[in-house]
């Protein structure tokens, strides 16, 4: 089943506001995918906000509210869980505080005269808790996803507490073929480098071999990032081993350890002495993103900008 086409957008009210939602939900239902529908939110042009009482002027919300109601109606009709975002926001006296001024901006989007890329690139983040937590607010993974929006899907496969023994064991289950990722980051070693005798500890020579095996399995397009750890004298040895394996395997390498210890107060990047806070997430993202761009510099945004969509997608 495909989305129904060949119809112009109706100009009247009633049924006409909701046929697009109905078609979309019917298509998703045909795929058997659980769906959560959100209504469109209220709008606020910052240039039109009332500065005297900090309330947004109702620019086009009367019309937007009709579309929100149509979405709710279709959600009920199709038995789809629905979040009434419009109503939740307009209950707030100053809901514009939730809105940025770039919603209708092209931002980093490059206007194209074609459909652009036909698929999203795939960035695969592999590692321990430093990767698992990277999608937290301000995290480096979230910043990578933001940077590559409409160009790449960023998949988080971080596993808290894992060392390279365990990471190597699960890797074949995560990546069965080259087509599953265009570029991969590997951030492992913080747990390997705990004190000898600790459950997570992996001896330095076996760690290097594990990392070597992981990189051989992942082939060429891989980034290694290296963290600090609880005791830096020992951790520095693991960082050096990572750098050595990166050179050996001709893999782009981010020397996170050295970059951080150059900072007089690098602890400002850590939330608990090991994991990154928002500042640390930004610090790491600024190191990783340029490396990723080397592999994805030719990846265009997927599908045309909204100003070109009707013409290039042949939608009347």
N, C-alpha and C positions, 0 to 999 in steps of 0.2 A: 504493500500500500504506500503510495506517495502522497505528498501534500498537494492538495487540489490546486490547479493553476488555471490560467486563462481568464481570470475574472478581475475586473477593475475594482478598486476599493469603493464600496458603496458610500454615497454621500448622505443618505438619510440616517435616521436613528433606529432604535429598536434592535431587531435582529442584526442589522448591518454592522454594529460596533463589535460584535463578538464572533463573526464567522472565522476570522483568522485564528483566534484562540482555539475555537472548536476544532479546526483542521489540524492545528499543531498538536493538541492533546490527543486527537484520534490517531495521529501518526505515531506519537510516542507510545500510546497504549498498544498499538499493533506490534511494537517491538518488545512488549512485555517488561518495560522499564518502570519501576516505581517513580512517581513524579510528585514534586512539591511545587505548587504554583504560587507566585507572589504577584500581588497587584502592583500596578505602577504607583510610585510614590508621588506626593505633592511636589510642585515645582516652586522655585524661588530664584528669580534673577537678582543677584546681589545689587545690581545697579538700581533696582526698584524697591529694595528693602526700606522700610520706614525706620529711619535712624532715631526718631524721637522716642519710640516705645519698644524698639528692637523686635518688632513683629514684621514678618514678611508680608508685603502687599500681595493680595490674591490676584496674580497676573492671569493665569490660565487654569486655575484649579477647578473652576466650575466645569470646564470641559474634561479635565483630567479625572475628576470624580466620577463622571459617567463611564469612563473607560475602566476605572477601578471596580465600579459596580458590575460592569459587564464581565470582567474577569472573575469576580466572585460568583456570579450567576453560572457561568460555564463550569467553574470548579465544582459547584453543587451538582450540576447536570451530569458531569462526567465522573462524579464521586472521587474527585482528586483533592487531597489535602491542600488547603489554601491558607496563605498568610496574608491578612488584610493590612499590608504595609501602609497604604494610604491612610486608613483610619487611625492606625497606631501613631503615625507621625503628626497628623493634624491635631491630635489631642495635646501635643506639646505646644505651649505658648510661643516658643521661638524655635520651631523645628528646623529653620534654616541653618542652625548650628551643626546639623548633621550633613549639610551639603557643601561640596566644594564649588569652586568657580570654574571647574574644568570639565564639567559633565558634557558640554557640547563642543569642547575644544578638540582639535585634531591631536593635541599633545605631540607625542613622538611619532605619530602615524604619518607615513609618507603617502601623499596622494598619488595614485597610479591611474593610468589610462587603460589598464587591463584588469582582469580578475585577480591578479596577484598570484600568490602561491596556491597550489591546489590541496595542500595538506599542511598540518602543523608539524614542525620539528618536535622531537622528543628529547628533553633533558632529564636524565636519570640521576638522582642524588642518592648515593649509596654510602652507608656509614653507620655510626653508633648514635648515641643520644645527641651529639652535636648536630647531627643531621635530622634525627627524629624531631627535635625541638625547633628546627629551622623555619617551620611555618608558623611559629608563635608570633604574636604581634611584634613587629620590628625585626623578626628573624631574617637571617641571610637568605634562606630558601624563599621566603615570601618576597624579598626584594628582587631576587633573581626572576621569580615568576612575574613580578610587576614590570621589570625591565623588558621581558620578552613577551608581554601580552600581545595577543593576536599573531604571534610568530611561532611560539613554541608552548607545548604542554610540559609542565614541570612535575615530575613524579617523585614523591618523597618515599624513599625506602631506607629509612634510618631505624636502627634497632638498639634501644637503650641497653647498655651494659655489655654489648657484644664486643668480643675481641676478633682478631683476624682468623683464628681457628674456626669459630662459629660462622663468621661472615663468609668465609670461603666455602663452608659446607652448604649454605643456603643459596649461594649465588646462582647455581644452575637452575634452581626453581624460580628464581626471580627473572632471569634473562635466558630465554631458551634460544633466541636467534638475534642476529645482528640488526634485524629490522625493528626491534623493540626500542632501540635508543639511537639517537644521532650523536650524542655526547654524554659522557658520564663523569660525575665527580666522585672521588673516593676519599673519604675522610675517616680513617681508622688508625688506632694506635694508642689512644688515651687509656683504654682499659688494658691493653697488652702491657703497658709500661708501669702498672702498679707493682708494689713490692713483690719480690720473689716469695712464693709460698701462698700468696693471695689467690683466690679461686680464679680470677680473670687473667692472671699473669701469663704472658707468653714470652719465653726467652728471646733475646734480641735476634739471634741467628734464625730461629724459626719464624719470627715475625717477618723478617726480611724475605724469607722464602715464601711465606704465605702471601705477602704483598706482590712478590714476583709472579706467583701463580695466578693471583687475581688479575693482574694487569695483562698477563698472557691470555687469559680467558676473555678479557674485555677488548683486546686488540689495541688499536692505535689511539682512538679519540677519547682520551681519558685525562681528567685533571686530578691531581692529588693535592689535597690541602692538609696542612699539618698543624695540630693544636698544641697548646701548652698543656701541662698536666699538673698533678698535685706536687710532684717533686721534680724540679726542672733539670737537675743534674742528670738524672736518669732519663727523663723525657727527651733531653737534647740528643741523646744517643739514638733514640728511636726516630727522631726527626731527621738526623743525619742519614740513618739507614733508608728512610723514605726517599730523601733526595737522591741518594746513590742509586736506588732501584729505579727511580724516575729517569735518571740519566741513562742507565743501562738499557731501559726499555724505550727510550726516546719518547717519553710521555711529558706533555706540558705539566709543569709542577709549580704550585704556589707554596712558597716557603713561609707559611703562616707563622711558624715558630720564630724565625728570625725577624719577621716584620713586627711581631708583637713585642719581643724583648728589646727592640730598639726604643720602644716607648718607655719613658721614665716611670710611668704609672699605668702599666698595661692592665692592672687589675680592674681598672675602670670599665673594661670591656667584658668583665665576667660577673655573673650573678651570684655564684657560690664558690668561686675559686677554680671552677672548671668549665661550666656552661656559659654560653654567651648571653648577655643582656641585649637590649635594643642597640646600644652603641657598638657592641661587639658584632652584632649582626650586620650593621652597616659597614663596619671595618672589613669584615670578611667578604661581604658582597662586592665591595669596591675592588677587592683583589681578584675575585673569581670571575666577575662579569666580563672584564676585558679578555680573559682566556677563553671564555665561552664564545665571545664574539668572533674570535679567530676561526672558529668552526662553523658559526652560524651567520657570518656577515652577509651571505647571499640569500639568507632566508627572508623573504618578503612577508608582509602582513597577509593574512589569509582573508580572501574575499574583499570586495571594494569598500571604500569609505562610504558612509551613509549618503553623502551628496551624490555619489555616482551609482548607488545601488540599483535604483529603478532602471536606469539605462543599461547598465552592464549585466544585470541579472534578468533583463527582459520581463520586468514586472510592471504592468501598466497601472 
